[in-house]
Amino acid sequence: MARTLVSEVGLLILPMFFSCAVCSKELWFCHGWECPTFTLVNEYEGFEERYYDTSYWITTDTVSTGENDVSTGFWKLYNFNQWGNKEKKCIAMTRPVVVSVKEAVGMGKRRVSISFYQTTPDIPEPNDKTIRVKVVRGGTVYVRSFGGVPKHEFVMREVKSLKEKVKAAGKQFIGNRFDAAGYDPPWQFVNRHNEIWLHAL
């Protein structure tokens, strides 16, 4: 069975339960872990409009959204949090794990990356040079939530549906990019929470 994007992220969250620290958050789908903060601006049929505050992430590129490539990226970031940085800090795991896809435009190449949210801008330098710190400035994000452990085809159907609904609501967004956010470990079969994010223009 093929596993990519959100479904793969769900499987990769397993090690987070054995990391060095845990932070709490009020959002039910964060399950007591720290998540990026946002304000719910509006609710529409099939999606939410959120305004996310400026946030800080560690990110690494992957070759594709395939299981092995995403897994490789995940473990790079996980090792960074587990003392794999110049200051030898153990950094608390967070939610969600985000796989970002930027489709090719013209002669460009499709780009895929995986990111972990960081709770502070004071991020130590990674030992792995393929990891970078990313600052995401505050902005509007259109979010579609769904449950289950979806296959790749299901995720892409959710992306298509979100784009259609956002367009129907008269909103503009970056058309060649989406993020798939996973919040749950593989053994959780009920009350799972996944999201697709589109970033407003």
RODO-2510 file (C-alpha; in nm, 4 decimals, decimal comma):
residues 201
     n   res          X          Y          Z
     1     m     0,0000     0,0000     0,0000
     2     a     0,1431     0,3351    -0,0996
     3     r     0,1998     0,5857     0,1799
     4     t     0,2866     0,9481     0,1124
     5     l     0,2361     1,2978     0,2524
     6     v    -0,0031     1,3006     0,5492
     7     s    -0,0196     0,9229     0,5817
     8     e     0,3599     0,8992     0,5905
     9     v     0,3781     1,1874     0,8385
    10     g     0,1408     1,0001     1,0678
    11     l     0,3723     0,6998     1,0734
    12     l     0,6723     0,9187     1,1442
    13     i     0,5233     1,0869     1,4506
    14     l     0,5874     0,7664     1,6499
    15     p     0,9332     0,8733     1,7827
    16     m     0,7942     1,1988     1,9212
    17     f     0,6477     1,0111     2,2152
    18     f     0,9969     0,9163     2,3292
    19     s     1,1645     1,2572     2,3002
    20     c     1,3097     1,4620     2,5812
    21     a     1,0283     1,7016     2,6689
    22     v     0,6625     1,7744     2,6171
    23     c     0,4822     2,1079     2,6001
    24     s     0,1063     2,1561     2,6284
    25     k    -0,1360     2,3403     2,4047
    26     e    -0,5094     2,3981     2,4237
    27     l    -0,6042     2,2918     2,0701
    28     w    -0,7517     1,9422     2,0927
    29     f    -0,5714     1,8153     1,7844
    30     c    -0,2324     1,9156     1,9271
    31     h    -0,2921     1,6559     2,2021
    32     g    -0,1018     1,8600     2,4599
    33     w     0,1958     1,9309     2,2337
    34     e     0,3112     2,2772     2,1305
    35     c     0,1669     2,3979     1,7981
    36     p     0,2038     2,7186     1,5950
    37     t    -0,0417     2,9827     1,7133
    38     f    -0,3173     3,1269     1,4996
    39     t    -0,6413     3,3228     1,5092
    40     l    -0,9513     3,1727     1,3508
    41     v    -1,0682     3,4495     1,1171
    42     n    -1,3678     3,2799     0,9563
    43     e    -1,5276     2,9443     0,8874
    44     y    -1,6576     2,8520     0,5432
    45     e    -1,8147     2,5400     0,4015
    46     g    -1,5335     2,2869     0,3963
    47     f    -1,2470     2,5047     0,5205
    48     e    -1,1263     2,7620     0,7716
    49     e    -0,9485     3,0914     0,7250
    50     r    -0,6747     3,1283     0,9855
    51     y    -0,4204     3,3988     1,0528
    52     y    -0,0988     3,2383     1,1719
    53     d     0,1484     3,4336     1,3799
    54     t     0,5109     3,4492     1,2700
    55     s     0,6641     3,1086     1,3377
    56     y     1,0021     2,9361     1,3304
    57     w     1,0790     2,5993     1,1748
    58     i     1,3629     2,3657     1,0905
    59     t     1,3369     2,2359     0,7358
    60     t     1,5108     1,9983     0,5005
    61     d     1,4436     1,9215     0,1347
    62     t     1,3451     1,5758     0,0142
    63     v     1,3636     1,4226    -0,3307
    64     s     0,9926     1,3391    -0,3450
    65     t     0,6813     1,2752    -0,1367
    66     g     0,7559     0,9021    -0,1412
    67     e     0,7776     0,7083     0,1836
    68     n     1,1547     0,6596     0,1875
    69     d     1,2360     1,0191     0,0951
    70     v     1,0004     1,1714     0,3521
    71     s     1,1277     0,9279     0,6147
    72     t     1,4876     1,0317     0,5471
    73     g     1,3956     1,3973     0,5900
    74     f     1,2024     1,3267     0,9080
    75     w     1,4925     1,1501     1,0758
    76     k     1,7307     1,4327     0,9889
    77     l     1,5042     1,6786     1,1711
    78     y     1,4364     1,4396     1,4573
    79     n     1,8098     1,3927     1,5143
    80     f     1,8542     1,7710     1,5162
    81     n     1,6042     1,7940     1,8031
    82     q     1,7768     1,5080     1,9857
    83     w     2,1082     1,6856     2,0526
    84     g     2,2089     1,6948     1,6834
    85     n     2,2985     2,0631     1,6930
    86     k     2,6034     2,2752     1,7759
    87     e     2,4769     2,3501     2,1273
    88     k     2,3921     1,9833     2,1939
    89     k     2,0427     2,0813     2,3054
    90     c     1,7538     1,8403     2,3362
    91     i     1,4612     2,0304     2,1872
    92     a     1,1004     1,9435     2,2665
    93     m     0,9044     1,7860     1,9838
    94     t     0,6003     1,9710     1,8542
    95     r     0,3020     1,9395     1,6217
    96     p     0,2413     1,9256     1,3323
    97     v     0,4941     1,7655     1,1017
    98     v     0,4497     1,9492     0,7717
    99     v     0,5336     1,8261     0,4233
   100     s     0,5389     2,1162     0,1759
   101     v     0,4998     2,0682    -0,1981
   102     k     0,5770     2,3388    -0,4519
   103     e     0,4815     2,2274    -0,8007
   104     a     0,7058     2,3056    -1,0962
   105     v     0,6325     2,6204    -1,2954
   106     g     0,7627     2,6470    -1,6498
   107     m     1,1095     2,4907    -1,6654
   108     g     1,1426     2,4799    -1,2879
   109     k     1,1556     2,1692    -1,0707
   110     r     0,9029     2,0346    -0,8232
   111     r     1,0241     2,0977    -0,4690
   112     v     0,9356     1,9001    -0,1579
   113     s     1,0423     1,9702     0,1993
   114     i     0,9579     1,8555     0,5511
   115     s     0,9476     2,0835     0,8548
   116     f     0,9254     2,0758     1,2351
   117     y     0,7812     2,3722     1,4242
   118     q     1,0145     2,5368     1,6779
   119     t     0,8764     2,7225     1,9785
   120     t     1,1447     2,9927     1,9869
   121     p     1,3546     3,1923     1,7396
   122     d     1,6614     3,0960     1,9461
   123     i     1,7400     2,7881     1,7367
   124     p     2,0879     2,6336     1,7586
   125     e     2,2904     2,5757     1,4438
   126     p     2,2295     2,2289     1,2960
   127     n     2,5148     1,9810     1,2680
   128     d     2,3618     1,8638     0,9403
   129     k     2,4206     2,1280     0,6738
   130     t     2,1140     2,0141     0,4776
   131     i     1,8915     2,1453     0,7576
   132     r     1,8004     2,5132     0,7552
   133     v     1,6079     2,7446     0,9836
   134     k     1,2982     2,8938     0,8232
   135     v     1,1051     3,1971     0,9431
   136     v     0,7439     3,1985     0,8245
   137     r     0,6033     3,5478     0,8522
   138     g     0,2525     3,5939     0,9851
   139     g    -0,0155     3,5507     0,7226
   140     t    -0,3468     3,4043     0,6158
   141     v    -0,3776     3,0309     0,5558
   142     y    -0,6803     2,8415     0,4237
   143     v    -0,7128     2,5086     0,6026
   144     r    -0,9112     2,1941     0,5292
   145     s    -0,9224     1,9333     0,8066
   146     f    -0,9957     1,5640     0,7668
   147     g    -0,9520     1,2394     0,9559
   148     g    -0,8243     0,8913     0,8878
   149     v    -0,4895     0,7698     0,7585
   150     p    -0,5216     0,8735     0,3945
   151     k    -0,3479     0,7376     0,0903
   152     h    -0,1762     0,9707    -0,1529
   153     e    -0,4800     0,9777    -0,3813
   154     f    -0,7021     1,0824    -0,0924
   155     v    -0,4674     1,3640     0,0068
   156     m    -0,4593     1,4979    -0,3477
   157     r    -0,8381     1,4847    -0,3613
   158     e    -0,8498     1,6956    -0,0450
   159     v    -0,6072     1,9451    -0,2005
   160     k    -0,8261     1,9716    -0,5101
   161     s    -1,1401     2,0144    -0,3005
   162     l    -0,9820     2,2869    -0,0869
   163     k    -0,8680     2,4802    -0,3934
   164     e    -1,2168     2,4647    -0,5416
   165     k    -1,3835     2,5789    -0,2198
   166     v    -1,1389     2,8642    -0,1614
   167     k    -1,1880     2,9858    -0,5189
   168     a    -1,5661     2,9643    -0,4787
   169     a    -1,5378     3,1835    -0,1684
   170     g    -1,3593     3,4484    -0,3758
   171     k    -1,0239     3,4047    -0,2038
   172     q    -0,6835     3,4109    -0,3721
   173     f    -0,3992     3,1771    -0,2841
   174     i    -0,0618     3,0532    -0,4072
   175     g    -0,1752     2,8025    -0,6665
   176     n     0,1356     2,5879    -0,7068
   177     r     0,1977     2,5193    -0,3391
   178     f     0,0297     2,3271    -0,0589
   179     d     0,1267     2,1928     0,2818
   180     a     0,0141     1,8617     0,4324
   181     a     0,0134     1,8662     0,8135
   182     g    -0,0041     1,5529     1,0292
   183     y    -0,0722     1,5515     1,4040
   184     d    -0,1127     1,1880     1,5118
   185     p     0,0929     0,8704     1,5724
   186     p     0,0283     0,5564     1,3655
   187     w    -0,1424     0,3604     1,6426
   188     q    -0,4190     0,6185     1,6853
   189     f    -0,7183     0,5012     1,4831
   190     v    -0,9903     0,7376     1,6082
   191     n    -1,0080     1,1164     1,6291
   192     r    -0,7180     1,1533     1,3903
   193     h    -0,6550     1,5013     1,2563
   194     n    -0,4862     1,5973     0,9293
   195     e    -0,4836     1,9290     0,7476
   196     i    -0,4161     2,0737     0,4040
   197     w    -0,2900     2,4325     0,4005
   198     l    -0,3082     2,6846     0,1166
   199     h    -0,1320     3,0167     0,1668
   200     a    -0,3131     3,3359     0,0743
   201     l    -0,1628     3,5787    -0,1742
***
